[in-house]
Amino acid sequence: LQWLRNPGPQHEKRTLFGDMVCFLFITPLATVSGWLCLRGAVDHLHFSSRLEAVGLIALTVALFTIYLFWTLVSFRYHCRLYNEWRRNNQRVMLLLPKSATVPSTQQSLLGLQPLKRSSKETIV
């Protein structure tokens, strides 16, 4: 979510936004167009020439091939940008255990107050 809010330089934001809009617009358009071409091909096979049906089937295959190629290239591009962003924008949090097993030298280095130890404990 942080990457979506701030993916990097301005041109990368525009590219990401543009590709998202295109994907949301082109996906239903390609689906409906492909369905209409196939319906037309079926109608042409039943009522008229087979050449027109073959042309519509070829158009459908070309349409989906171009759509899938664009989707794959766009997705890989944005995955590469995300991985680069993730390498450069790491957020590291140090979680300290709340157990009493932290030696006194480490406690003083970490700024912790020394803990009371029983006589049976040994420092390792």
C-alpha positions in Angstrom: 0.0 0.0 0.0 2.9 2.4 0.7 4.2 1.7 -2.8 0.8 2.4 -4.4 0.7 5.7 -2.5 4.2 6.7 -3.4 5.8 4.5 -6.1 8.7 6.9 -6.8 9.3 9.7 -9.3 6.4 11.5 -10.9 6.7 9.7 -14.3 6.4 6.3 -12.5 3.3 7.5 -10.7 1.8 8.6 -14.1 2.8 5.3 -15.7 1.3 3.2 -12.9 -2.0 5.2 -12.9 -2.2 5.1 -16.7 -1.7 1.4 -16.8 -4.3 0.8 -14.1 -6.8 2.9 -16.0 -6.0 1.2 -19.3 -6.3 -2.2 -17.7 -9.7 -1.4 -16.1 -10.9 0.0 -19.5 -9.3 -2.5 -21.9 -10.2 -5.7 -20.1 -13.9 -5.4 -20.4 -13.5 -4.0 -23.9 -11.3 -6.9 -25.1 -13.7 -9.4 -23.5 -16.8 -8.0 -25.2 -15.0 -7.5 -28.5 -13.7 -11.1 -28.4 -17.1 -12.5 -27.6 -18.7 -10.5 -30.4 -16.1 -11.7 -32.9 -16.6 -15.3 -31.9 -20.4 -14.9 -32.1 -20.0 -13.4 -35.5 -17.7 -16.2 -36.6 -20.3 -18.8 -35.4 -23.1 -17.0 -37.4 -20.9 -16.8 -40.5 -20.1 -20.5 -40.2 -23.8 -21.4 -40.1 -25.2 -18.8 -42.6 -22.6 -17.6 -45.0 -18.9 -17.9 -46.0 -16.3 -19.7 -44.0 -13.6 -17.2 -45.0 -15.3 -14.4 -43.0 -15.6 -16.8 -40.0 -11.9 -17.7 -40.2 -11.1 -13.9 -40.4 -13.1 -13.2 -37.3 -11.5 -16.1 -35.4 -8.1 -14.8 -36.5 -9.1 -11.3 -35.3 -10.1 -12.7 -31.9 -6.9 -14.6 -31.5 -4.9 -11.5 -32.5 -6.9 -9.3 -30.1 -6.3 -11.6 -27.1 -2.7 -12.2 -27.9 -2.0 -8.5 -28.0 -4.0 -7.9 -24.8 -2.2 -10.7 -22.9 1.2 -9.5 -24.2 0.5 -5.9 -23.1 -0.8 -7.1 -19.7 2.3 -9.3 -19.2 4.8 -6.6 -20.2 3.0 -4.0 -18.1 2.8 -6.3 -15.0 6.5 -7.3 -15.3 7.5 -3.6 -15.6 5.6 -2.6 -12.5 6.9 -5.7 -10.5 10.4 -4.6 -11.4 9.7 -1.0 -10.2 8.1 -2.4 -7.0 11.1 -4.6 -6.3 13.5 -1.7 -6.9 11.4 0.5 -4.6 11.3 -2.2 -1.9 15.1 -2.5 -2.0 15.5 1.3 -1.6 12.7 1.9 0.9 13.1 -0.7 3.6 11.6 0.0 7.0 13.3 -2.0 9.8 11.9 -2.3 13.3 13.9 -3.8 16.1 11.8 -5.7 18.5 13.4 -6.4 21.9 12.3 -9.5 23.9 10.7 -8.8 27.2 12.4 -11.8 28.8 14.9 -11.6 31.7 17.6 -13.5 29.8 19.3 -10.3 28.5 22.8 -10.1 30.0 23.6 -6.9 32.0 26.3 -5.8 29.4 23.7 -5.9 26.6 21.2 -4.2 28.9 23.6 -1.3 29.4 24.3 -1.1 25.6 20.6 -1.1 24.9 19.9 1.4 27.6 17.8 -1.0 29.7 17.8 -1.0 33.5 19.5 -4.0 35.0 17.2 -6.8 36.1 17.4 -8.5 39.5 18.7 -12.0 39.2 18.4 -14.9 41.6 21.5 -16.5 42.9 21.0 -19.6 40.9 21.2 -17.8 37.5 24.5 -17.7 35.6 25.4 -15.2 33.0 26.3 -16.7 29.7 
